[in-house]
Amino acid sequence: MAARSIAAAFAIIISGLALGAPVASAQTSPVVQKTAPGRQPTIVHAVVEDAGSHQEMFSMRADLRRLVVAQEMYWRTRKTYATDISGLGSYQETPGVSIQIIRARADGWAARATYGDASSGVRSCVVWVGEIPSGERPLTGAERKSYPEAEASCDGDGFTTRGEWAAAGRSYMTYALDRLVRSEARFYAFHRRYTNDPSTLDPFIWDRDVAVTITAATRTGWAARATFGVSPNKSCVVWHGTLDSSDMPATIGRVVPTVDSRASCDGDQ
């Protein structure tokens, strides 16, 4: 995920939720999302390297990363995910690593990687993608961890579930607001004004746990706020153009962005 260190990040954009049905125009208009029929685009974000000291952990993580790619290739041709790695063509685990796909449907999948045996101790990593309810996402064996979508979590990797979701939230919210900046710019090019009615904007895509609200829109500028369901005390905001001071956005923690069209978030230094 983004906020720890983007260096050496593993990023894939695969598929999720499109912009939803029209909502009533108001001074503050929420941007509503809903799932379109079938498997629709969702944003899968960066997976970051760690400084773990055991080669088996790196092997398990690398195998799960490759599994994410292999499953997406499989889905593109079959519109469902493989229930066993034997169905994924040339995909092979690293010697010593055992991978079990523990859930696979058209809308998502989950897997566990293990290394070792009862005598030497078993270590594990897990990953999930798609519409997997929070209570059904796999947990690592020892630390009972599960990170955001498509990011492999491993016992002993040095990171926490809470920290990973916090990092994910900032990345997801920033991405959503960046997309909104582009969509509002296209709207202005045709109408010479901005809008707080998201049904009039071109569809733009973000993570399912992010909610975006256009808090102000005039002929000269607009502002918006993004929140992340897993971290309700954090938000990001953005503005563009010329706005009255009363329309300038602020995050939940009272961070006010100073740069036009650049998202600012709680926790920014």
C-alpha positions in Angstrom: 0.0 0.0 0.0 1.1 3.5 -0.6 1.9 5.5 2.6 4.8 3.3 4.1 7.2 3.4 1.2 6.3 3.4 -2.5 9.9 2.2 -3.4 9.9 -1.3 -4.7 6.1 -1.4 -4.6 4.2 -4.0 -6.5 1.1 -2.4 -8.1 -1.6 -3.8 -10.2 -4.8 -2.1 -11.4 -7.3 -4.8 -12.0 -11.0 -4.2 -11.8 -14.1 -2.8 -9.1 -16.9 -0.5 -8.7 -18.1 2.1 -11.1 -19.8 5.4 -10.4 -23.3 4.7 -9.1 -26.8 5.9 -9.8 -27.7 9.6 -10.0 -28.2 11.3 -6.7 -30.3 14.4 -5.9 -28.4 17.7 -6.6 -27.7 19.6 -3.4 -25.1 21.9 -2.0 -23.5 18.9 -0.5 -23.8 15.9 -2.8 -22.5 12.4 -1.9 -21.0 10.5 -4.8 -22.9 7.2 -4.6 -21.5 3.8 -5.8 -23.1 0.5 -6.6 -21.9 -2.8 -8.0 -22.7 -3.2 -11.7 -23.7 -6.6 -13.0 -20.8 -9.1 -13.1 -17.2 -8.5 -12.1 -16.6 -4.7 -12.4 -13.3 -2.8 -11.9 -11.9 -2.5 -8.4 -8.7 -0.8 -7.5 -6.0 -3.0 -6.2 -3.1 -1.1 -4.8 0.6 -1.4 -4.1 2.1 -4.2 -2.1 5.2 -3.0 -0.3 8.4 -5.0 0.4 9.3 -5.6 4.0 12.5 -6.2 5.9 11.7 -9.7 7.2 14.7 -11.8 8.1 13.5 -15.2 6.8 13.8 -16.3 3.2 10.6 -18.4 3.5 8.5 -15.3 4.2 9.8 -13.6 1.1 9.1 -16.8 -0.9 5.5 -17.0 0.4 4.9 -13.4 -0.3 6.4 -13.6 -3.8 4.3 -16.7 -4.6 1.1 -14.9 -3.5 1.9 -11.8 -5.6 2.3 -14.0 -8.6 -0.9 -15.8 -7.7 -2.8 -12.4 -7.8 -1.6 -11.9 -11.3 -2.3 -15.5 -12.4 -5.9 -15.4 -10.9 -6.6 -12.1 -12.8 -5.4 -13.6 -16.1 -7.6 -16.7 -15.3 -10.7 -14.5 -14.6 -10.3 -12.5 -17.8 -10.9 -15.6 -19.9 -13.4 -17.5 -17.7 -15.1 -14.8 -15.6 -14.5 -16.7 -12.4 -11.4 -17.5 -10.3 -9.5 -20.8 -10.1 -10.3 -23.0 -7.1 -6.9 -24.8 -7.3 -3.5 -23.7 -8.5 -3.4 -26.7 -10.8 -5.8 -24.8 -13.0 -3.5 -21.8 -13.4 -1.3 -23.2 -16.2 2.4 -22.6 -15.6 2.0 -21.2 -12.1 4.2 -23.1 -9.6 4.9 -22.5 -5.9 8.5 -22.0 -4.7 9.9 -25.3 -3.4 9.0 -25.6 0.2 5.9 -23.3 -0.1 2.4 -24.8 0.0 -0.5 -22.7 -1.4 -4.1 -23.4 -0.8 -6.9 -21.5 -2.5 -9.4 -21.5 0.3 -12.2 -19.7 -1.5 -12.9 -18.9 -5.1 -16.0 -17.6 -6.9 -16.7 -15.2 -9.7 -16.6 -12.2 -7.4 -13.5 -12.9 -5.3 -11.0 -15.4 -3.9 -8.7 -16.0 -0.9 -5.6 -18.1 -0.4 -3.1 -19.1 2.3 0.6 -19.9 1.8 2.5 -22.0 4.4 6.1 -23.0 4.9 7.6 -25.6 7.2 6.2 -28.5 9.2 5.2 -29.4 12.7 8.8 -30.1 13.8 10.3 -26.9 12.4 7.3 -24.6 12.9 4.8 -23.5 10.3 4.8 -19.9 9.1 2.0 -18.5 7.0 0.9 -15.6 4.7 -2.6 -14.9 3.3 -4.1 -12.8 0.6 -7.6 -12.0 -0.6 -9.2 -10.2 -3.7 -12.7 -9.1 -4.5 -16.0 -9.3 -2.7 -14.8 -11.2 0.4 -16.7 -10.0 3.6 -14.4 -8.8 6.4 -15.4 -11.8 8.6 -14.4 -14.3 5.9 -11.0 -12.9 5.0 -8.2 -15.3 5.8 -5.9 -14.6 8.8 -2.3 -15.6 9.3 -1.7 -18.5 11.7 0.2 -16.8 14.5 -0.5 -13.1 14.4 -4.1 -13.4 13.0 -3.5 -10.6 10.4 -5.3 -9.8 7.2 -4.2 -6.7 5.1 -6.1 -4.8 2.5 -7.1 -6.3 -0.8 -4.3 -8.0 -2.9 -1.7 -7.3 -0.2 -0.1 -10.4 1.2 0.1 -10.4 5.0 2.7 -12.6 6.7 3.5 -13.6 10.2 6.7 -11.9 11.2 6.6 -9.2 8.5 6.9 -6.4 11.0 3.6 -4.7 10.1 0.2 -4.5 11.7 -3.3 -4.8 10.3 -4.2 -1.4 11.7 -1.2 0.3 10.1 -1.7 -1.4 6.8 -5.4 -0.3 6.6 -4.5 3.2 7.6 -1.9 3.4 4.8 -4.4 2.0 2.4 -7.0 4.5 3.3 -4.9 7.5 2.5 -3.9 5.9 -0.9 -7.5 5.0 -1.8 -8.9 8.4 -0.8 -6.2 10.3 -2.7 -6.7 8.2 -5.8 -10.5 8.9 -5.7 -10.0 12.7 -5.4 -7.4 12.7 -8.2 -10.0 11.0 -10.4 -12.6 13.6 -9.4 -10.3 16.4 -10.4 -10.1 15.0 -13.9 -13.8 14.4 -14.2 -14.7 17.9 -13.0 -12.2 19.4 -15.5 -13.9 17.5 -18.3 -17.3 18.8 -17.2 -16.0 22.4 -17.1 -14.6 22.1 -20.6 -18.2 21.5 -21.9 -20.3 23.6 -19.5 -18.0 26.4 -18.3 -18.9 25.7 -14.7 -18.4 22.9 -12.1 -21.0 20.6 -10.7 -21.9 19.1 -7.3 -24.2 16.6 -9.0 -22.1 13.5 -9.6 -24.6 12.0 -12.0 -23.5 14.6 -14.6 -19.9 13.6 -14.4 -18.1 11.0 -16.4 -17.8 7.7 -14.4 -14.7 7.4 -12.4 -13.5 4.5 -10.3 -12.2 4.0 -6.7 -12.1 1.5 -3.9 -15.5 0.3 -2.5 -14.7 1.5 1.1 -14.2 5.1 -0.1 -17.0 7.7 -0.1 -16.6 11.0 -1.9 -18.7 14.1 -1.2 -18.6 17.2 -3.4 -19.1 19.9 -0.8 -19.1 23.0 -3.0 -19.4 23.7 -6.8 -19.7 27.1 -8.5 -18.8 28.6 -11.9 -15.3 29.3 -10.6 -14.4 26.4 -8.4 -15.3 23.3 -6.4 -14.3 21.3 -3.3 -14.7 17.7 -2.2 -14.0 15.4 0.8 -13.2 11.7 0.8 -13.6 9.3 3.7 -12.6 5.7 4.2 -15.0 3.3 6.0 -12.3 1.3 7.8 -10.7 4.5 9.2 -13.7 6.8 10.1 -11.5 9.3 11.9 -9.4 10.1 8.8 -10.3 12.0 5.6 -8.8 13.7 2.6 -9.9 16.9 0.8 -9.3 18.8 -2.4 -10.3 22.1 -4.0 -9.9 23.7 -7.4 -10.3 27.2 -8.8 -11.6 30.2 -6.8 -13.9 29.7 -3.8 -15.2 31.7 -1.0 -13.4 31.1 2.3 -16.5 29.5 3.7 -16.4 26.9 0.9 -12.8 25.9 1.4 -12.7 22.2 2.6 -11.0 20.9 5.7 -10.3 17.3 6.8 -11.8 15.8 10.0 -8.5 16.8 11.7 -8.8 20.3 10.3 -6.1 20.0 7.7 -6.7 22.7 5.0 -5.2 22.1 1.6 -3.1 24.9 0.2 -2.3 23.7 -3.3 -5.0 23.8 -6.0 -6.1 20.3 -7.2 -3.8 18.5 -4.8 -5.4 16.3 -2.1 -4.5 16.8 1.5 -5.2 14.2 4.2 -5.2 13.8 7.9 -1.8 12.8 8.9 0.0 14.8 6.3 3.1 16.6 7.6 
